[in-house]
């Protein structure tokens, strides 16, 4: 049994076109050393669009009372690099990446950007090999449950709830400060810290300041509930 057969058994997915599966896991650094290989960037492009639509459809159907702004916020949170890389890691997708020697030795299998990319490419490959229904079946087992977990953590509208709690309990001034910006313009991430009367209460990371503020506010609310 080769590695990709093991992966298919692990995920209960069986590709008709094995070359698509291999392409999904082939990083450009591997292609630099194996000229006959095809990297996964085109599949990543396709998979990103498929994920956006699949997540939009799921949210639209499951949460019929949500306004457009809330749907957009949750979708962005679920398909961002941090969430996708965490999901890819939980599925051990990094173990199957085909990397160049340098990329492998430098920890590429654990790099969030590579893990998020391979998840997108894998979804793109599923779509081409088996179609939309198979994509939805796979995401229903792996990704969509994370949406419910995300909502259960109380991240939605956390910022407004934090301000409300601060007002009700006279906690004092709240500040949400951007303390770090990571990555290049295309892959920019913001790190926001919540401070209450100057004391740090939570940090959040997001592709937008709004997203990072919500994450940080949710952490602050948890700490306040725990009685910090």
C-alpha positions as CSV (number, residue, x, y, z in Angstrom):
1,X,0.0,0.0,0.0
2,X,1.5,3.4,-1.0
3,X,1.0,6.6,1.0
4,X,-1.8,7.9,-1.1
5,X,-3.7,4.7,-0.8
6,X,-3.4,4.9,2.9
7,X,-4.6,8.5,2.8
8,X,-7.7,7.5,0.8
9,X,-8.5,4.8,3.3
10,X,-8.0,7.1,6.2
11,X,-10.4,9.7,4.8
12,X,-12.8,7.3,3.1
13,X,-12.3,8.9,-0.3
14,X,-11.3,7.0,-3.4
15,X,-9.9,8.8,-6.4
16,X,-10.6,7.5,-9.9
17,X,-7.7,9.7,-11.2
18,X,-4.8,9.1,-8.9
19,X,-2.7,11.8,-10.7
20,X,-5.1,14.5,-9.4
21,X,-4.5,13.3,-5.8
22,X,-0.8,13.4,-6.2
23,X,-0.9,16.8,-7.8
24,X,-2.9,18.1,-4.9
25,X,-0.1,17.3,-2.5
26,X,2.8,18.4,-4.7
27,X,4.4,21.6,-3.5
28,X,6.3,23.9,-6.0
29,X,9.6,23.1,-4.2
30,X,9.2,19.5,-5.1
31,X,8.7,20.4,-8.8
32,X,12.0,22.3,-8.7
33,X,13.7,19.0,-8.0
34,X,11.4,16.7,-10.0
35,X,10.8,18.3,-13.4
36,X,8.1,15.8,-14.4
37,X,5.9,16.7,-11.4
38,X,3.0,19.1,-11.4
39,X,2.6,21.5,-8.4
40,X,-0.8,22.1,-6.7
41,X,-1.2,25.8,-7.2
42,X,-3.9,25.5,-9.9
43,X,-5.9,23.0,-7.7
44,X,-5.4,25.4,-4.8
45,X,-7.0,28.2,-6.8
46,X,-10.0,26.0,-7.7
47,X,-10.3,24.6,-4.2
48,X,-10.5,28.0,-2.7
49,X,-13.5,28.9,-4.9
50,X,-15.2,25.6,-4.2
51,X,-14.7,26.1,-0.4
52,X,-16.1,29.6,-0.6
53,X,-19.2,28.3,-2.4
54,X,-19.7,25.2,-0.3
55,X,-19.4,27.1,3.0
56,X,-21.7,29.8,1.7
57,X,-24.3,27.2,0.7
58,X,-24.1,25.5,4.1
59,X,-24.4,28.7,6.1
60,X,-27.3,29.9,3.9
61,X,-29.3,26.7,4.4
62,X,-28.5,26.0,8.0
63,X,-28.9,29.6,9.3
64,X,-31.9,31.1,7.4
65,X,-32.3,34.0,9.9
66,X,-28.7,35.3,9.7
67,X,-28.2,38.6,7.9
68,X,-25.6,38.9,5.1
69,X,-23.0,40.5,7.3
70,X,-23.0,37.6,9.8
71,X,-22.9,35.0,7.0
72,X,-19.9,36.8,5.5
73,X,-18.1,37.0,8.8
74,X,-18.5,33.4,9.7
75,X,-17.5,32.2,6.2
76,X,-14.3,34.3,6.3
77,X,-13.4,32.9,9.7
78,X,-13.9,29.3,8.6
79,X,-12.0,29.5,5.3
80,X,-9.1,31.6,6.5
81,X,-5.5,30.2,6.7
82,X,-5.5,29.6,10.4
83,X,-8.7,27.5,10.4
84,X,-7.8,25.5,7.3
85,X,-4.3,24.8,8.5
86,X,-5.7,23.5,11.8
87,X,-8.1,21.3,9.9
88,X,-5.4,20.0,7.6
89,X,-3.2,19.2,10.6
90,X,-6.0,17.3,12.3
91,X,-6.4,15.2,9.1
92,X,-2.6,14.6,9.0
93,X,-2.4,16.0,5.4
94,X,1.0,17.4,6.0
95,X,2.4,13.8,6.3
96,X,1.6,13.3,2.6
97,X,3.0,16.5,1.2
98,X,5.6,16.2,-1.5
99,X,8.2,18.8,-0.7
100,X,11.7,19.7,-1.9
101,X,14.5,18.8,0.5
102,X,15.0,22.3,1.7
103,X,11.3,23.0,2.3
104,X,11.0,19.7,4.2
105,X,14.0,20.3,6.4
106,X,12.8,23.8,7.3
107,X,9.6,22.5,8.7
108,X,7.3,22.9,5.7
109,X,5.0,20.1,6.8
110,X,4.0,22.1,9.8
111,X,3.8,25.5,8.1
112,X,0.3,26.9,8.3
113,X,0.3,28.4,4.8
114,X,1.3,25.1,3.2
115,X,-1.2,23.2,5.2
116,X,-4.0,25.6,4.3
117,X,-2.9,25.4,0.6
118,X,-2.9,21.6,0.5
119,X,-6.4,21.5,2.0
120,X,-7.7,23.8,-0.7
121,X,-5.9,21.8,-3.4
122,X,-7.3,18.6,-2.0
123,X,-10.8,20.0,-2.2
124,X,-10.2,21.1,-5.7
125,X,-9.0,17.6,-6.6
126,X,-12.1,16.0,-5.1
127,X,-14.3,18.4,-7.1
128,X,-12.6,17.5,-10.4
129,X,-12.5,13.8,-9.7
130,X,-15.9,13.1,-8.2
131,X,-18.0,16.3,-8.3
132,X,-19.9,18.6,-6.0
133,X,-21.8,16.0,-4.0
134,X,-18.5,14.3,-3.0
135,X,-17.1,17.6,-1.9
136,X,-20.1,18.3,0.3
137,X,-19.9,14.8,1.8
138,X,-16.3,15.3,2.7
139,X,-16.8,18.8,4.1
140,X,-19.8,17.6,6.1
141,X,-17.5,15.1,7.9
142,X,-14.5,17.4,8.4
143,X,-15.1,21.1,8.0
144,X,-18.8,21.9,8.6
145,X,-18.7,20.6,12.3
146,X,-16.1,23.2,12.9
147,X,-18.6,25.9,12.1
148,X,-20.8,24.8,14.9
149,X,-17.8,24.6,17.2
150,X,-16.8,28.1,16.2
151,X,-20.2,29.5,16.9
152,X,-20.3,27.6,20.2
153,X,-17.1,29.4,21.3
154,X,-19.1,32.6,21.3
155,X,-17.0,34.4,18.7
156,X,-19.9,35.8,16.8
157,X,-20.6,39.4,17.8
158,X,-18.1,39.0,20.7
159,X,-17.0,42.6,20.4
160,X,-20.4,44.1,21.0
161,X,-21.1,41.6,23.9
162,X,-17.8,42.6,25.5
163,X,-18.6,46.3,25.4
164,X,-22.1,45.5,26.8
165,X,-20.6,43.5,29.6
166,X,-18.0,46.2,30.4
167,X,-20.8,48.8,30.6
168,X,-23.0,46.6,32.8
169,X,-20.2,45.7,35.2
170,X,-18.4,49.1,35.1
171,X,-15.2,47.4,34.1
172,X,-13.6,50.5,32.7
173,X,-12.1,51.5,29.4
174,X,-11.7,48.9,26.7
175,X,-9.0,49.2,24.0
176,X,-8.6,46.9,21.0
177,X,-5.1,47.5,19.7
178,X,-3.3,46.0,16.6
179,X,-0.1,44.8,18.1
180,X,1.3,43.0,15.1
181,X,0.9,42.6,11.4
182,X,2.2,39.4,9.8
183,X,3.0,38.4,6.2
184,X,2.9,40.0,2.9
185,X,-0.1,42.0,1.6
186,X,-1.7,38.9,0.0
187,X,-1.5,36.8,3.1
188,X,-1.6,39.6,5.8
189,X,-2.7,38.7,9.3
190,X,-3.5,41.1,12.1
191,X,-2.9,40.4,15.8
192,X,-5.3,42.4,18.1
193,X,-5.0,42.6,21.8
194,X,-7.9,43.5,24.1
195,X,-7.0,45.7,27.1
196,X,-9.3,46.6,29.9
197,X,-8.0,49.5,32.0
198,X,-4.7,48.9,30.3
199,X,-4.5,45.2,31.3
200,X,-4.3,42.6,28.5
201,X,-7.3,40.3,28.5
202,X,-7.2,38.5,25.1
203,X,-5.5,38.2,21.8
204,X,-7.0,37.3,18.4
205,X,-5.5,36.7,14.9
206,X,-7.4,37.3,11.7
207,X,-7.0,38.2,8.0
208,X,-8.9,41.4,8.8
209,X,-8.8,43.7,11.8
210,X,-12.5,43.0,12.4
211,X,-12.0,39.3,12.5
212,X,-9.0,39.6,14.9
213,X,-11.0,41.9,17.1
214,X,-13.8,39.4,17.4
215,X,-11.4,36.6,18.3
216,X,-9.7,38.8,20.9
217,X,-13.0,39.9,22.3
218,X,-14.2,36.3,22.6
219,X,-11.1,35.3,24.6
220,X,-11.6,38.4,26.9
221,X,-15.2,37.3,27.5
222,X,-14.1,33.8,28.4
223,X,-11.5,35.2,30.9
224,X,-14.1,37.5,32.4
225,X,-16.5,34.6,32.8
226,X,-13.8,32.5,34.5
227,X,-13.4,35.3,37.0
228,X,-10.0,36.7,36.1
